């Protein structure tokens, strides 16, 4: 932890200079809908269980606990650079909407990479959690910084502070009116306030493990179509999609795609177990 | 029962033979004085109240620059004369013109609401809650960055933020703090009922209102507790028997937040202060008038697994057992909770323009 804390201090204003034995890493991401890149305003056919047409309007998500896997099979922490407005020391945002066309809820800037520093070594494999770390997830609205700040790139990521943030925000339109009418919003649920501290029973922070990831040659690919591949997106009964509500059928069809268990009964048994491995993220050569 | 000890019958003359006690009956009760049953004001250590910040919060509350269109302020849906509610069941006057899922609540005595705000208690506190309507695309529809930029270019705001927080750089956090402080300052304890309890010269209850208070204590006080008239807790009051998870689960009530099926259909007990001026009622504004509300509790309660046990009767029926006289008296009592000073106080109104 000593090294991590030192790095945080060094990189308060700019990407950090690695200390001896550390290397800077760039972890690139791309977002697609099927085979095509995610572009605001563009239409995509054959999406969802009913092969419908959609128009994406927002795609942003938070990640934390970023780690690379070394030759010994051990996971090594990647200390995040502080990069305003997209990265703090313990959380980063990836942002694929640019506020153009019908992506009205977002901001013009985008972010398609995570940058940081890791101990020098040979790595094959990457893992990260989607979401805002618990320590930041319920901070009062008057105490947050980017990328959680609702006056910046976090606009619209605010959910309710008891449940915390929308960890993952996908919105799209299912008619040519291009008004967003379908969402997959992942966030913590089943929360209670205990002495002014929010405690959530269902954390809903997917752990994404990508064993084939190679530094400098791999890109992490997010496929929107995979999120909704088992959900009829043009079925009015499924609208407005999934907002992490335990009882919502749209969540039973989408949350397990990220590897999350869902549809818990009173004994906590999931009716829709998470897929192993998850099917939303994959690795591709750059 | 301390209030009962000090009752003085000012004028004791007869309506004893009449089946209905009219509110005009010349019988008035007052007390010899006593404190209101209100808990101590909670201290907010991270945002202590101070006049400069309350005044700044008032400026912001009434400023239409907080909305994308420049036409809506917080007060557009929280009007002082209506107990800071909006008088319509579900508003559609937001930026998107979509009909909202829930009724605009009153903003009264929220300084005591320490277990979350919103109908489902989903926001931890006012500092967290106040930003939500500003950025909601269906409410004020703003971009907070643009709002802060607009305020920063106004010298009056730069000075006001500097006075309140010692910083002339206007930031989201201080905006939230100031709005929260103004809302916490909206305290109502000046109704005729309050004056009656305190034994003030112009405080009284009529005989009918006095009976109404007895009915209230028996039938309603369980949830509308203390002289805040809310227990700040969540209850299913029998509006529905099924609770859909449509529209982001907002009909689930508290269960949307807690994830607990036992909380389905439970919503936060609203205060009854200024209730006579803040129609319509319930989390979705479905009941248009106070007589309709009382009738709901008498004959409209729908049973479900999560129905509050206070609405279950020994014989298996549900709802409050009230005679017509009791219902009328209850209505009369509720009308004594109107605080004219609160509804018209210049301290809560827009600041006079210079």
Interface residues (C-beta under 8 A of the other chain):
Chain A: X104 X105 X107 X138 X140 X141 X142 X143 X144 X149 X150 X151 X152 X155 X156 X158 X160 X161 X162 X163 X189 X190 X191 X192 X193 X196 X198 X201 X202 X240 X243 X245 X246 X247 X248 X266
Chain B: X46 X47 X114 X115 X116 X118 X121 X122 X123 X124 X125 X127 X128 X129 X130 X131 X132 X135 X137 X143 X144 X145 X147 X148 X172 X173 X174 X175 X176 X177 X180 X245 X246 X247 X248 X249 X252 X256 X257 X258 X259 X260 X261
